[in-house]
Amino acid sequence: MSLLAERGSIHGRWNVSAACIEPLYNVTVGVKDVIVTVDMPFVNAKKVKLGYSEDNVLEVYAETSRTITFKALGAKHRHGEFKSYHARIRLPVRINDKKITSRFKRGVLELHLPRVK
């Protein structure tokens, strides 16, 4: 089940009614693992929720410590605010979701996802 199922889905990378935005992320596939980095400023590392489904989708959700406006981020072409991040990331290979390790530093979440052989 989706971590954001009760809040609605994100269309166009931003859900106005849920005050939720899709964060920037990067996926790097290695021989032994997949490394996913997710940019989530103003998030407490202990508040990050992860989910993984059998169709190789990694789901990341976190509420921010404060309301963030696009204006505060320097965006002049968009108006509004958000209070959480949510990303559904389709992975190109199967992973072992029981052995995920993570590190959170300066607003960037780094996940190491061991590949299934």
C-alpha positions in Angstrom: 0.0 0.0 0.0 1.2 3.5 -0.8 2.6 5.6 2.0 0.5 8.5 0.6 -2.6 6.6 -0.3 -4.8 8.4 2.2 -3.5 11.8 1.1 -4.0 11.5 -2.6 -1.4 11.1 -5.4 1.1 13.5 -6.8 0.5 14.7 -10.3 2.9 17.0 -12.0 5.4 16.5 -9.1 3.3 18.5 -6.6 0.1 17.8 -4.8 -1.5 21.0 -3.8 -4.3 19.5 -1.6 -1.8 17.4 0.4 0.9 20.2 0.4 3.4 17.5 -0.8 6.1 17.7 -3.4 8.3 15.1 -5.1 12.0 15.7 -4.1 14.9 15.5 -6.4 16.5 12.1 -6.4 19.2 10.1 -8.2 19.5 6.4 -8.8 23.0 4.7 -9.4 23.1 1.0 -10.2 26.2 -0.8 -9.1 27.4 -4.4 -9.3 26.4 -5.2 -5.7 23.9 -2.5 -4.8 21.8 0.4 -5.9 22.5 3.8 -4.4 19.6 6.2 -4.2 20.1 9.8 -3.0 17.1 12.0 -2.2 17.3 15.7 -1.6 15.0 16.5 1.4 15.9 19.8 3.2 14.2 20.6 6.5 13.5 17.0 7.3 14.3 15.1 10.5 16.1 11.8 9.6 13.9 9.9 12.1 10.7 11.0 10.4 11.6 9.4 7.0 9.4 6.5 6.0 10.4 3.9 3.4 8.3 1.4 1.5 9.1 -1.2 -1.1 6.7 -3.1 -3.3 7.2 -6.3 -5.3 7.0 -4.3 -8.6 10.4 -2.7 -7.8 9.1 0.6 -6.6 10.8 2.3 -3.7 8.6 4.8 -1.9 10.1 7.6 0.3 7.9 9.9 2.4 8.9 12.6 5.0 7.2 15.5 6.6 9.2 18.7 6.8 10.0 20.5 10.0 8.3 23.6 8.7 6.2 24.8 5.9 8.3 25.7 2.8 7.3 28.2 0.2 8.5 28.2 -3.4 9.4 31.8 -3.0 11.8 30.9 -0.1 13.5 28.5 -2.5 13.9 31.3 -5.1 11.2 30.1 -7.5 9.5 33.0 -9.2 7.4 31.1 -11.6 5.5 29.1 -9.0 3.5 30.0 -5.9 2.4 27.8 -3.0 3.8 25.9 -0.1 4.4 22.3 0.9 4.9 20.4 4.2 6.1 17.0 3.0 8.1 15.1 0.4 6.9 11.9 -1.4 8.7 10.0 -4.2 7.8 6.7 -5.9 11.0 5.5 -7.5 10.9 2.7 -10.0 14.2 0.7 -9.6 15.7 -1.0 -12.6 16.8 -4.1 -10.7 15.4 -6.2 -7.8 16.7 -5.3 -4.3 16.7 -6.9 -0.9 14.5 -4.5 1.1 15.4 -6.2 4.4 19.1 -5.1 4.2 18.7 -1.4 3.3 21.1 0.9 5.0 20.8 4.7 5.1 22.7 7.8 5.9 21.1 11.3 6.3 23.4 14.3 6.2 22.6 18.0 5.5 19.2 17.3 4.0 20.3 14.5 1.7 19.2 10.9 2.3 21.5 8.3 0.9 20.2 4.7 0.7 22.2 1.6 -0.1 20.0 -1.1 -1.5 21.7 -4.5 -1.9 20.8 -6.2 -5.2 19.2 -9.6 -5.3 21.4 -12.1 -7.1 
